[in-house]
């Protein structure tokens, strides 16, 4: 298993375990990153935020 596969599997496991919390998100990438990082949106914005474009 590559590191990339391991990380992808770990992220999927984490998201599955916290799916209920995920329903409370507003659909933005910033909201998802903040939740995963354990930050508030304000804290995330203070360290540079997240680009919403792919």
PQR file with spaces between the fields and no chain letter, atoms N, CA, C, O and H, PARSE charges and radii, in Angstrom:
ATOM       1  N    UNK     1       0.845   -1.173    0.000 -0.4000 1.5000
ATOM       2  CA   UNK     1       0.000    0.000    0.000 -0.0000 2.0000
ATOM       3  C    UNK     1       0.894    1.241    0.000  0.5500 1.7000
ATOM       4  O    UNK     1       1.836    1.337    0.787 -0.5500 1.4000
ATOM       5  N    UNK     2       0.594    2.178   -0.879 -0.4000 1.5000
ATOM       6  CA   UNK     2       1.384    3.403   -0.946 -0.0000 2.0000
ATOM       7  C    UNK     2       0.915    4.379    0.136  0.5500 1.7000
ATOM       8  O    UNK     2      -0.166    4.218    0.702 -0.5500 1.4000
ATOM       9  H    UNK     2      -0.171    2.100   -1.518  0.4000 1.0000
ATOM      10  N    UNK     3       1.732    5.385    0.414 -0.4000 1.5000
ATOM      11  CA   UNK     3       1.341    6.416    1.376 -0.0000 2.0000
ATOM      12  C    UNK     3       0.055    7.103    0.924  0.5500 1.7000
ATOM      13  O    UNK     3      -0.825    7.396    1.734 -0.5500 1.4000
ATOM      14  H    UNK     3       2.611    5.516   -0.046  0.4000 1.0000
ATOM      15  N    UNK     4      -0.039    7.351   -0.364 -0.4000 1.5000
ATOM      16  CA   UNK     4      -1.228    8.010   -0.915 -0.0000 2.0000
ATOM      17  C    UNK     4      -2.476    7.167   -0.649  0.5500 1.7000
ATOM      18  O    UNK     4      -3.510    7.705   -0.255 -0.5500 1.4000
ATOM      19  H    UNK     4       0.676    7.113   -1.022  0.4000 1.0000
ATOM      20  N    UNK     5      -2.392    5.865   -0.860 -0.4000 1.5000
ATOM      21  CA   UNK     5      -3.520    4.971   -0.603 -0.0000 2.0000
ATOM      22  C    UNK     5      -3.876    4.937    0.882  0.5500 1.7000
ATOM      23  O    UNK     5      -5.051    4.933    1.249 -0.5500 1.4000
ATOM      24  H    UNK     5      -1.551    5.428   -1.180  0.4000 1.0000
ATOM      25  N    UNK     6      -2.853    4.912    1.725 -0.4000 1.5000
ATOM      26  CA   UNK     6      -3.070    4.886    3.162 -0.0000 2.0000
ATOM      27  C    UNK     6      -3.779    6.153    3.631  0.5500 1.7000
ATOM      28  O    UNK     6      -4.726    6.085    4.414 -0.5500 1.4000
ATOM      29  H    UNK     6      -1.899    4.915    1.427  0.4000 1.0000
ATOM      30  N    UNK     7      -3.323    7.302    3.154 -0.4000 1.5000
ATOM      31  CA   UNK     7      -3.949    8.571    3.531 -0.0000 2.0000
ATOM      32  C    UNK     7      -5.386    8.630    3.025  0.5500 1.7000
ATOM      33  O    UNK     7      -6.284    9.055    3.752 -0.5500 1.4000
ATOM      34  H    UNK     7      -2.553    7.357    2.518  0.4000 1.0000
ATOM      35  N    UNK     8      -5.604    8.213    1.803 -0.4000 1.5000
ATOM      36  CA   UNK     8      -6.957    8.229    1.240 -0.0000 2.0000
ATOM      37  C    UNK     8      -7.882    7.338    2.065  0.5500 1.7000
ATOM      38  O    UNK     8      -9.022    7.714    2.338 -0.5500 1.4000
ATOM      39  H    UNK     8      -4.875    7.868    1.212  0.4000 1.0000
ATOM      40  N    UNK     9      -7.403    6.172    2.460 -0.4000 1.5000
ATOM      41  CA   UNK     9      -8.215    5.264    3.261 -0.0000 2.0000
ATOM      42  C    UNK     9      -8.485    5.850    4.651  0.5500 1.7000
ATOM      43  O    UNK     9      -9.592    5.725    5.175 -0.5500 1.4000
ATOM      44  H    UNK     9      -6.477    5.867    2.238  0.4000 1.0000
ATOM      45  N    UNK    10      -7.484    6.482    5.239 -0.4000 1.5000
ATOM      46  CA   UNK    10      -7.655    7.089    6.561 -0.0000 2.0000
ATOM      47  C    UNK    10      -8.647    8.241    6.517  0.5500 1.7000
ATOM      48  O    UNK    10      -9.482    8.379    7.411 -0.5500 1.4000
ATOM      49  H    UNK    10      -6.584    6.583    4.814  0.4000 1.0000
ATOM      50  N    UNK    11      -8.562    9.057    5.494 -0.4000 1.5000
ATOM      51  CA   UNK    11      -9.498   10.174    5.351 -0.0000 2.0000
ATOM      52  C    UNK    11     -10.911    9.645    5.169  0.5500 1.7000
ATOM      53  O    UNK    11     -11.845   10.165    5.779 -0.5500 1.4000
ATOM      54  H    UNK    11      -7.884    8.945    4.768  0.4000 1.0000
ATOM      55  N    UNK    12     -11.084    8.633    4.352 -0.4000 1.5000
ATOM      56  CA   UNK    12     -12.413    8.064    4.136 -0.0000 2.0000
ATOM      57  C    UNK    12     -12.985    7.495    5.435  0.5500 1.7000
ATOM      58  O    UNK    12     -14.166    7.680    5.727 -0.5500 1.4000
ATOM      59  H    UNK    12     -10.325    8.211    3.856  0.4000 1.0000
ATOM      60  N    UNK    13     -12.159    6.811    6.206 -0.4000 1.5000
ATOM      61  CA   UNK    13     -12.586    6.271    7.494 -0.0000 2.0000
ATOM      62  C    UNK    13     -13.029    7.390    8.427  0.5500 1.7000
ATOM      63  O    UNK    13     -14.072    7.300    9.074 -0.5500 1.4000
ATOM      64  H    UNK    13     -11.199    6.661    5.969  0.4000 1.0000
ATOM      65  N    UNK    14     -12.218    8.451    8.487 -0.4000 1.5000
ATOM      66  CA   UNK    14     -12.527    9.597    9.347 -0.0000 2.0000
ATOM      67  C    UNK    14     -13.842   10.244    8.926  0.5500 1.7000
ATOM      68  O    UNK    14     -14.687   10.542    9.770 -0.5500 1.4000
ATOM      69  H    UNK    14     -11.371    8.524    7.961  0.4000 1.0000
ATOM      70  N    UNK    15     -14.014   10.459    7.642 -0.4000 1.5000
ATOM      71  CA   UNK    15     -15.242   11.088    7.154 -0.0000 2.0000
ATOM      72  C    UNK    15     -16.459   10.218    7.422  0.5500 1.7000
ATOM      73  O    UNK    15     -17.513   10.730    7.801 -0.5500 1.4000
ATOM      74  H    UNK    15     -13.327   10.217    6.957  0.4000 1.0000
ATOM      75  N    UNK    16     -16.331    8.924    7.232 -0.4000 1.5000
ATOM      76  CA   UNK    16     -17.439    8.015    7.524 -0.0000 2.0000
ATOM      77  C    UNK    16     -17.815    8.077    9.005  0.5500 1.7000
ATOM      78  O    UNK    16     -18.997    8.062    9.350 -0.5500 1.4000
ATOM      79  H    UNK    16     -15.475    8.509    6.924  0.4000 1.0000
ATOM      80  N    UNK    17     -16.819    8.145    9.869 -0.4000 1.5000
ATOM      81  CA   UNK    17     -17.058    8.181   11.307 -0.0000 2.0000
ATOM      82  C    UNK    17     -17.704    9.485   11.750  0.5500 1.7000
ATOM      83  O    UNK    17     -18.406    9.515   12.761 -0.5500 1.4000
ATOM      84  H    UNK    17     -15.859    8.157    9.589  0.4000 1.0000
ATOM      85  N    UNK    18     -17.475   10.567   11.002 -0.4000 1.5000
ATOM      86  CA   UNK    18     -17.983   11.885   11.401 -0.0000 2.0000
ATOM      87  C    UNK    18     -19.036   12.408   10.438  0.5500 1.7000
ATOM      88  O    UNK    18     -19.253   13.616   10.344 -0.5500 1.4000
ATOM      89  H    UNK    18     -16.905   10.542   10.180  0.4000 1.0000
ATOM      90  N    UNK    19     -19.682   11.512    9.734 -0.4000 1.5000
ATOM      91  CA   UNK    19     -20.658   11.896    8.715 -0.0000 2.0000
ATOM      92  C    UNK    19     -21.756   12.807    9.256  0.5500 1.7000
ATOM      93  O    UNK    19     -22.178   13.733    8.564 -0.5500 1.4000
ATOM      94  H    UNK    19     -19.506   10.530    9.811  0.4000 1.0000
ATOM      95  N    UNK    20     -22.220   12.565   10.469 -0.4000 1.5000
ATOM      96  CA   UNK    20     -23.284   13.398   11.041 -0.0000 2.0000
ATOM      97  C    UNK    20     -22.831   14.855   11.157  0.5500 1.7000
ATOM      98  O    UNK    20     -23.589   15.769   10.833 -0.5500 1.4000
ATOM      99  H    UNK    20     -21.876   11.813   11.032  0.4000 1.0000
ATOM     100  N    UNK    21     -21.618   15.066   11.610 -0.4000 1.5000
ATOM     101  CA   UNK    21     -21.089   16.429   11.686 -0.0000 2.0000
ATOM     102  C    UNK    21     -20.982   17.051   10.305  0.5500 1.7000
ATOM     103  O    UNK    21     -21.192   18.252   10.136 -0.5500 1.4000
ATOM     104  H    UNK    21     -21.002   14.323   11.873  0.4000 1.0000
ATOM     105  N    UNK    22     -20.658   16.236    9.331 -0.4000 1.5000
ATOM     106  CA   UNK    22     -20.477   16.738    7.979 -0.0000 2.0000
ATOM     107  C    UNK    22     -21.781   17.309    7.412  0.5500 1.7000
ATOM     108  O    UNK    22     -21.755   18.199    6.563 -0.5500 1.4000
ATOM     109  H    UNK    22     -20.487   15.261    9.468  0.4000 1.0000
ATOM     110  N    UNK    23     -22.908   16.799    7.880 -0.4000 1.5000
ATOM     111  CA   UNK    23     -24.195   17.303    7.401 -0.0000 2.0000
ATOM     112  C    UNK    23     -24.443   18.737    7.844  0.5500 1.7000
ATOM     113  O    UNK    23     -25.290   19.426    7.275 -0.5500 1.4000
ATOM     114  H    UNK    23     -22.930   16.076    8.570  0.4000 1.0000
ATOM     115  N    UNK    24     -23.719   19.184    8.844 -0.4000 1.5000
ATOM     116  CA   UNK    24     -23.894   20.532    9.357 -0.0000 2.0000
ATOM     117  C    UNK    24     -23.058   21.551    8.588  0.5500 1.7000
ATOM     118  O    UNK    24     -23.137   22.750    8.858 -0.5500 1.4000
ATOM     119  H    UNK    24     -23.031   18.625    9.306  0.4000 1.0000
ATOM     120  N    UNK    25     -22.270   21.091    7.646 -0.4000 1.5000
ATOM     121  CA   UNK    25     -21.410   21.994    6.883 -0.0000 2.0000
ATOM     122  C    UNK    25     -22.212   22.768    5.849  0.5500 1.7000
ATOM     123  O    UNK    25     -23.316   22.373    5.472 -0.5500 1.4000
ATOM     124  H    UNK    25     -22.205   20.117    7.426  0.4000 1.0000
ATOM     125  N    UNK    26     -21.642   23.865    5.402 -0.4000 1.5000
ATOM     126  CA   UNK    26     -22.345   24.705    4.430 -0.0000 2.0000
ATOM     127  C    UNK    26     -22.004   24.375    2.981  0.5500 1.7000
ATOM     128  O    UNK    26     -22.409   25.095    2.068 -0.5500 1.4000
ATOM     129  H    UNK    26     -20.746   24.186    5.708  0.4000 1.0000
ATOM     130  N    UNK    27     -21.269   23.303    2.768 -0.4000 1.5000
ATOM     131  CA   UNK    27     -20.960   22.880    1.408 -0.0000 2.0000
ATOM     132  C    UNK    27     -19.682   23.459    0.821  0.5500 1.7000
ATOM     133  O    UNK    27     -19.318   23.126   -0.307 -0.5500 1.4000
ATOM     134  H    UNK    27     -20.940   22.718    3.510  0.4000 1.0000
ATOM     135  N    UNK    28     -19.000   24.315    1.559 -0.4000 1.5000
ATOM     136  CA   UNK    28     -17.779   24.904    1.034 -0.0000 2.0000
ATOM     137  C    UNK    28     -16.566   24.052    1.405  0.5500 1.7000
ATOM     138  O    UNK    28     -16.580   23.311    2.388 -0.5500 1.4000
ATOM     139  H    UNK    28     -19.296   24.586    2.475  0.4000 1.0000
ATOM     140  N    UNK    29     -15.538   24.176    0.605 -0.4000 1.5000
ATOM     141  CA   UNK    29     -14.285   23.481    0.891 -0.0000 2.0000
ATOM     142  C    UNK    29     -13.691   23.996    2.204  0.5500 1.7000
ATOM     143  O    UNK    29     -13.146   23.219    2.989 -0.5500 1.4000
ATOM     144  H    UNK    29     -15.527   24.778   -0.193  0.4000 1.0000
ATOM     145  N    UNK    30     -13.796   25.293    2.439 -0.4000 1.5000
ATOM     146  CA   UNK    30     -13.253   25.878    3.667 -0.0000 2.0000
ATOM     147  C    UNK    30     -13.912   25.267    4.901  0.5500 1.7000
ATOM     148  O    UNK    30     -13.232   25.002    5.892 -0.5500 1.4000
ATOM     149  H    UNK    30     -14.239   25.924    1.802  0.4000 1.0000
ATOM     150  N    UNK    31     -15.207   25.041    4.857 -0.4000 1.5000
ATOM     151  CA   UNK    31     -15.903   24.440    5.990 -0.0000 2.0000
ATOM     152  C    UNK    31     -15.410   23.017    6.232  0.5500 1.7000
ATOM     153  O    UNK    31     -15.241   22.606    7.380 -0.5500 1.4000
ATOM     154  H    UNK    31     -15.759   25.256    4.051  0.4000 1.0000
ATOM     155  N    UNK    32     -15.181   22.269    5.168 -0.4000 1.5000
ATOM     156  CA   UNK    32     -14.691   20.889    5.313 -0.0000 2.0000
ATOM     157  C    UNK    32     -13.273   20.876    5.879  0.5500 1.7000
ATOM     158  O    UNK    32     -12.967   20.089    6.775 -0.5500 1.4000
ATOM     159  H    UNK    32     -15.319   22.602    4.235  0.4000 1.0000
ATOM     160  N    UNK    33     -12.409   21.747    5.358 -0.4000 1.5000
ATOM     161  CA   UNK    33     -11.022   21.800    5.843 -0.0000 2.0000
ATOM     162  C    UNK    33     -10.990   22.228    7.306  0.5500 1.7000
ATOM     163  O    UNK    33     -10.247   21.656    8.104 -0.5500 1.4000
ATOM     164  H    UNK    33     -12.657   22.386    4.630  0.4000 1.0000
ATOM     165  N    UNK    34     -11.781   23.219    7.658 -0.4000 1.5000
ATOM     166  CA   UNK    34     -11.821   23.684    9.050 -0.0000 2.0000
ATOM     167  C    UNK    34     -12.248   22.556    9.978  0.5500 1.7000
ATOM     168  O    UNK    34     -11.646   22.366   11.035 -0.5500 1.4000
ATOM     169  H    UNK    34     -12.384   23.684    7.010  0.4000 1.0000
ATOM     170  N    UNK    35     -13.271   21.811    9.604 -0.4000 1.5000
ATOM     171  CA   UNK    35     -13.739   20.700   10.425 -0.0000 2.0000
ATOM     172  C    UNK    35     -12.653   19.640   10.569  0.5500 1.7000
ATOM     173  O    UNK    35     -12.390   19.166   11.674 -0.5500 1.4000
ATOM     174  H    UNK    35     -13.761   21.965    8.745  0.4000 1.0000
ATOM     175  N    UNK    36     -12.032   19.272    9.471 -0.4000 1.5000
ATOM     176  CA   UNK    36     -10.992   18.241    9.505 -0.0000 2.0000
ATOM     177  C    UNK    36      -9.774   18.679   10.311  0.5500 1.7000
ATOM     178  O    UNK    36      -9.132   17.863   10.972 -0.5500 1.4000
ATOM     179  H    UNK    36     -12.246   19.658    8.573  0.4000 1.0000
ATOM     180  N    UNK    37      -9.460   19.978   10.252 -0.4000 1.5000
ATOM     181  CA   UNK    37      -8.289   20.491   10.961 -0.0000 2.0000
ATOM     182  C    UNK    37      -8.598   20.848   12.412  0.5500 1.7000
ATOM     183  O    UNK    37      -7.686   21.112   13.196 -0.5500 1.4000
ATOM     184  H    UNK    37      -9.982   20.641    9.716  0.4000 1.0000
ATOM     185  N    UNK    38      -9.878   20.857   12.769 -0.4000 1.5000
ATOM     186  CA   UNK    38     -10.236   21.225   14.128 -0.0000 2.0000
ATOM     187  C    UNK    38     -10.131   22.713   14.382  0.5500 1.7000
ATOM     188  O    UNK    38      -9.880   23.145   15.507 -0.5500 1.4000
ATOM     189  H    UNK    38     -10.619   20.643   12.133  0.4000 1.0000
ATOM     190  N    UNK    39     -10.327   23.501   13.325 -0.4000 1.5000
ATOM     191  CA   UNK    39     -10.237   24.955   13.421 -0.0000 2.0000
ATOM     192  C    UNK    39     -11.604   25.586   13.218  0.5500 1.7000
ATOM     193  O    UNK    39     -12.512   24.969   12.660 -0.5500 1.4000
ATOM     194  H    UNK    39     -10.532   23.150   12.412  0.4000 1.0000
ATOM     195  N    UNK    40     -11.737   26.814   13.674 -0.4000 1.5000
ATOM     196  CA   UNK    40     -12.918   27.587   13.307 -0.0000 2.0000
ATOM     197  C    UNK    40     -12.650   28.190   11.939  0.5500 1.7000
ATOM     198  O    UNK    40     -11.508   28.225   11.481 -0.5500 1.4000
ATOM     199  H    UNK    40     -11.000   27.315   14.128  0.4000 1.0000
ATOM     200  N    UNK    41     -13.699   28.662   11.289 -0.4000 1.5000
ATOM     201  CA   UNK    41     -13.500   29.312    9.987 -0.0000 2.0000
ATOM     202  C    UNK    41     -12.614   30.548   10.139  0.5500 1.7000
ATOM     203  O    UNK    41     -11.817   30.851    9.251 -0.5500 1.4000
ATOM     204  H    UNK    41     -14.627   28.634   11.660  0.4000 1.0000
ATOM     205  N    UNK    42     -12.747   31.255   11.248 -0.4000 1.5000
ATOM     206  CA   UNK    42     -11.933   32.440   11.484 -0.0000 2.0000
ATOM     207  C    UNK    42     -10.458   32.075   11.616  0.5500 1.7000
ATOM     208  O    UNK    42      -9.595   32.767   11.077 -0.5500 1.4000
ATOM     209  H    UNK    42     -13.394   31.009   11.970  0.4000 1.0000
ATOM     210  N    UNK    43     -10.168   30.993   12.331 -0.4000 1.5000
ATOM     211  CA   UNK    43      -8.783   30.545   12.470 -0.0000 2.0000
ATOM     212  C    UNK    43      -8.218   30.122   11.121  0.5500 1.7000
ATOM     213  O    UNK    43      -7.069   30.425   10.800 -0.5500 1.4000
ATOM     214  H    UNK    43     -10.869   30.431   12.770  0.4000 1.0000
ATOM     215  N    UNK    44      -9.015   29.431   10.345 -0.4000 1.5000
ATOM     216  CA   UNK    44      -8.577   29.008    9.016 -0.0000 2.0000
ATOM     217  C    UNK    44      -8.278   30.215    8.138  0.5500 1.7000
ATOM     218  O    UNK    44      -7.260   30.249    7.447 -0.5500 1.4000
ATOM     219  H    UNK    44      -9.948   29.184   10.606  0.4000 1.0000
ATOM     220  N    UNK    45      -9.157   31.192    8.164 -0.4000 1.5000
ATOM     221  CA   UNK    45      -8.935   32.411    7.379 -0.0000 2.0000
ATOM     222  C    UNK    45      -7.680   33.155    7.839  0.5500 1.7000
ATOM     223  O    UNK    45      -6.974   33.750    7.025 -0.5500 1.4000
ATOM     224  H    UNK    45      -9.985   31.164    8.725  0.4000 1.0000
ATOM     225  N    UNK    46      -7.403   33.120    9.149 -0.4000 1.5000
ATOM     226  CA   UNK    46      -6.234   33.815    9.686 -0.0000 2.0000
ATOM     227  C    UNK    46      -4.916   33.210    9.214  0.5500 1.7000
ATOM     228  O    UNK    46      -3.896   33.898    9.178 -0.5500 1.4000
ATOM     229  H    UNK    46      -7.977   32.637    9.811  0.4000 1.0000
ATOM     230  N    UNK    47      -4.931   31.916    8.848 -0.4000 1.5000
ATOM     231  CA   UNK    47      -3.698   31.282    8.372 -0.0000 2.0000
ATOM     232  C    UNK    47      -3.670   31.152    6.855  0.5500 1.7000
ATOM     233  O    UNK    47      -2.865   30.399    6.308 -0.5500 1.4000
ATOM     234  H    UNK    47      -5.760   31.357    8.878  0.4000 1.0000
ATOM     235  N    UNK    48      -4.538   31.877    6.183 -0.4000 1.5000
ATOM     236  CA   UNK    48      -4.478   31.902    4.728 -0.0000 2.0000
ATOM     237  C    UNK    48      -5.720   31.402    4.028  0.5500 1.7000
ATOM     238  O    UNK    48      -5.858   31.589    2.820 -0.5500 1.4000
ATOM     239  H    UNK    48      -5.193   32.489    6.627  0.4000 1.0000
ATOM     240  N    UNK    49      -6.626   30.771    4.750 -0.4000 1.5000
ATOM     241  CA   UNK    49      -7.875   30.325    4.145 -0.0000 2.0000
ATOM     242  C    UNK    49      -7.690   29.177    3.180  0.5500 1.7000
ATOM     243  O    UNK    49      -6.651   28.517    3.154 -0.5500 1.4000
ATOM     244  H    UNK    49      -6.513   30.619    5.732  0.4000 1.0000
ATOM     245  N    UNK    50      -8.723   28.954    2.388 -0.4000 1.5000
ATOM     246  CA   UNK    50      -8.746   27.853    1.428 -0.0000 2.0000
ATOM     247  C    UNK    50      -9.285   28.370    0.104  0.5500 1.7000
ATOM     248  O    UNK    50     -10.281   29.092    0.061 -0.5500 1.4000
ATOM     249  H    UNK    50      -9.567   29.490    2.409  0.4000 1.0000
ATOM     250  N    UNK    51      -8.615   27.993   -0.967 -0.4000 1.5000
ATOM     251  CA   UNK    51      -9.089   28.350   -2.310 -0.0000 2.0000
ATOM     252  C    UNK    51     -10.281   27.459   -2.648  0.5500 1.7000
ATOM     253  O    UNK    51     -10.164   26.235   -2.609 -0.5500 1.4000
ATOM     254  H    UNK    51      -7.806   27.406   -0.933  0.4000 1.0000
ATOM     255  N    UNK    52     -11.405   28.046   -2.972 -0.4000 1.5000
ATOM     256  CA   UNK    52     -12.616   27.289   -3.261 -0.0000 2.0000
ATOM     257  C    UNK    52     -12.621   26.729   -4.689  0.5500 1.7000
ATOM     258  O    UNK    52     -13.495   25.933   -5.034 -0.5500 1.4000
ATOM     259  H    UNK    52     -11.500   29.041   -3.004  0.4000 1.0000
ATOM     260  N    UNK    53     -11.677   27.126   -5.501 -0.4000 1.5000
ATOM     261  CA   UNK    53     -11.594   26.619   -6.878 -0.0000 2.0000
ATOM     262  C    UNK    53     -10.771   25.346   -6.917  0.5500 1.7000
ATOM     263  O    UNK    53      -9.869   25.162   -6.100 -0.5500 1.4000
ATOM     264  H    UNK    53     -10.967   27.772   -5.220  0.4000 1.0000
ATOM     265  N    UNK    54     -11.075   24.470   -7.857 -0.4000 1.5000
ATOM     266  CA   UNK    54     -10.294   23.219   -7.999 -0.0000 2.0000
ATOM     267  C    UNK    54      -8.992   23.458   -8.623  0.5500 1.7000
ATOM     268  O    UNK    54      -8.218   22.520   -8.814 -0.5500 1.4000
ATOM     269  H    UNK    54     -11.808   24.620   -8.520  0.4000 1.0000
